[in-house]
Amino acid sequence: MLDLWYKNAVIYCVDVETFMDSNGDGIGDFGGLADRLDHVEALGATCIWLLPFYPTPNRDNGYDVTDFYAVDPRLGTLGDFVAFTHAAHDRGLRVIIDLVANHTSIDHPWFQEARRDPNSRYREWYVWSKEKPENIHEGVVFPGVQDTTWTYDEVAQAWYMHRFYKHQADLNIANPEVREELEKVMGFWLQLGVSGFRLDAAPFLIEYRGLPAGEQPKDDPHQYLNELRGFVSWRRAEGMLLAEANITMDQVDEYFGPSGDRLHMIFHFMLNQHLFLGLTRKDAEPIRRVMAQTPAIPPKSQWASFLRNHDEIDLGRLSDAERSEVFAAFGPAPEMQAYERGIRRRLAPMLSGDGQRLKQAFSLMFALPGTPVLWYGDEIGMGDDLSLPERNSIRTPMQWADEPNAGFSTAPAKQLVRPVISDGAFDYRCINVAAQHDLDGSLMSVLQRLIRTRRACPEIGWGKCQVLETAETSVLALRYDWQGETVLTFHNLGDHAVEVEFPLDDVSRLRPLFCDQDDRTMRDASEAIPLSAYGYRWFRAQGERR
């Protein structure tokens, strides 16, 4: 029987180099991560997602890889990685890792040999053009920072393609040798205990951009996703592929596969962007609209829901007017924005540190269809450092305690991989794990209860979701049904209290599961449900009306 563990998981994303330093060199490492697994376990997460930890020149936070079969020596050794995975498994935590399959660093030995020798097998592992391509400015991923998608290499006497920065040369995924090598990479890490991969930039793996027409595969490029799925399932039956794919709703079948035989999970970027539009307008309509547009997916497939991740909040799927609304509400200053489409702030400062709004936002995200994903530090409401370049603003060291360097490292402050946040409302002396530990009402304690509640509601991960109609446009009311059980969730995005009525013929009583008020009273389903400003309530339905 297939182990579809990801259907009801809670995923916690960690950047190893900023989580915990165990040897005092100012850089987080696998020893430190292993030492802090108790925090992840206590929070209630069931899976850890690791950002790239491979050897790298580190021009793009590790997404410029020079060796897919090793650990960045700053972060530890392969032995340290294995010790960490064993410690995680001992706590019931699975581990998934980033697979950066679209490109390598230009310092990777493959690329270095490819540029030196036109007859090298590695020459065909990348995408080259002897003539200057006509479209070198098209398709840039980082507008304002990146100018082109092609760069001329003096050694190779040719142009190489890079959808990202010029120091990240695109691999020729159409080349069978490249595909075989990527399978070896996946097999290597699966053998070392990982339970799957987050596929970085998944859409670029199947577009074959830059290849001459005669060199492009003639079959459906999405078939490559079937190949990846087949290999992972063969090597580890419960292995999972989670794709970073900012797709439209008419592409869903192409990525999951009509029978669910391609990607296991996809981040629901469309829902994320409209969630922030809803928070901006204090109106649930944008969320309801996208949920109505989202097609049904195969039973083995799953969405990943999130508020923040390691990148900017990408608002590229919103209209220009809608994006301007969200910018005005949550990132009005130019330094808060990135790449003409996104916001490079953490959630807490976006919501002005408002505890009620933060708790509601997390409750809302956990109530959405799919598997919730958390970014480290958001569980305590960490802030951002806008003096750092681009996306590094939200990748500051984890704030553990009111101790030097926030308890992250014993190194001198000037040696830290990045500075800790040490002033303002999100100063580590005020915002840290120790201060919120076992503190009733703290953001972290509320999130712990929320995660416990969500894990006890498999209806959300497995069941059928229905958006309930209410008279209040600020309220998102959801119903989940699975195996004869029903869960109802209500979220008021508005800044004033409301009452919600929702006649359901097959429900008589409502048992409170989680709410923003201390209310454990069984309710009659015929009664209106009061919701405070930015309020939230979860119920389990019981019995039928007579």
Secondary structure as GFF3:
##gff-version 3
##sequence-region A 1 546
A	DSSP	three_ten_helix	5	8	.	.	.	ID=ss1
A	DSSP	beta_strand	11	14	.	.	.	ID=ss2
A	DSSP	three_ten_helix	16	18	.	.	.	ID=ss3
A	DSSP	alpha_helix	30	35	.	.	.	ID=ss4
A	DSSP	alpha_helix	37	43	.	.	.	ID=ss5
A	DSSP	beta_strand	47	50	.	.	.	ID=ss6
A	DSSP	alpha_helix	78	90	.	.	.	ID=ss7
A	DSSP	beta_strand	94	99	.	.	.	ID=ss8
A	DSSP	beta_strand	103	105	.	.	.	ID=ss9
A	DSSP	alpha_helix	109	116	.	.	.	ID=ss10
A	DSSP	three_ten_helix	121	125	.	.	.	ID=ss11
A	DSSP	beta_strand	128	129	.	.	.	ID=ss12
A	DSSP	beta_strand	150	153	.	.	.	ID=ss13
A	DSSP	beta_strand	158	161	.	.	.	ID=ss14
A	DSSP	beta_strand	168	170	.	.	.	ID=ss15
A	DSSP	alpha_helix	176	191	.	.	.	ID=ss16
A	DSSP	beta_strand	196	199	.	.	.	ID=ss17
A	DSSP	three_ten_helix	202	206	.	.	.	ID=ss18
A	DSSP	three_ten_helix	213	215	.	.	.	ID=ss19
A	DSSP	alpha_helix	223	235	.	.	.	ID=ss20
A	DSSP	beta_strand	240	243	.	.	.	ID=ss21
A	DSSP	three_ten_helix	249	251	.	.	.	ID=ss22
A	DSSP	alpha_helix	252	256	.	.	.	ID=ss23
A	DSSP	beta_strand	265	267	.	.	.	ID=ss24
A	DSSP	alpha_helix	269	281	.	.	.	ID=ss25
A	DSSP	alpha_helix	285	293	.	.	.	ID=ss26
A	DSSP	beta_strand	302	306	.	.	.	ID=ss27
A	DSSP	beta_strand	313	314	.	.	.	ID=ss28
A	DSSP	alpha_helix	320	330	.	.	.	ID=ss29
A	DSSP	three_ten_helix	334	336	.	.	.	ID=ss30
A	DSSP	beta_strand	337	338	.	.	.	ID=ss31
A	DSSP	beta_strand	342	343	.	.	.	ID=ss32
A	DSSP	alpha_helix	347	350	.	.	.	ID=ss33
A	DSSP	alpha_helix	355	367	.	.	.	ID=ss34
A	DSSP	beta_strand	371	375	.	.	.	ID=ss35
A	DSSP	three_ten_helix	378	380	.	.	.	ID=ss36
A	DSSP	three_ten_helix	390	394	.	.	.	ID=ss37
A	DSSP	three_ten_helix	404	407	.	.	.	ID=ss38
A	DSSP	three_ten_helix	413	415	.	.	.	ID=ss39
A	DSSP	three_ten_helix	424	426	.	.	.	ID=ss40
A	DSSP	alpha_helix	433	436	.	.	.	ID=ss41
A	DSSP	alpha_helix	443	455	.	.	.	ID=ss42
A	DSSP	alpha_helix	458	462	.	.	.	ID=ss43
A	DSSP	beta_strand	464	468	.	.	.	ID=ss44
A	DSSP	beta_strand	475	482	.	.	.	ID=ss45
A	DSSP	beta_strand	485	492	.	.	.	ID=ss46
A	DSSP	beta_strand	498	500	.	.	.	ID=ss47
A	DSSP	beta_strand	509	515	.	.	.	ID=ss48
A	DSSP	beta_strand	523	524	.	.	.	ID=ss49
A	DSSP	beta_strand	529	531	.	.	.	ID=ss50
A	DSSP	beta_strand	536	542	.	.	.	ID=ss51
###
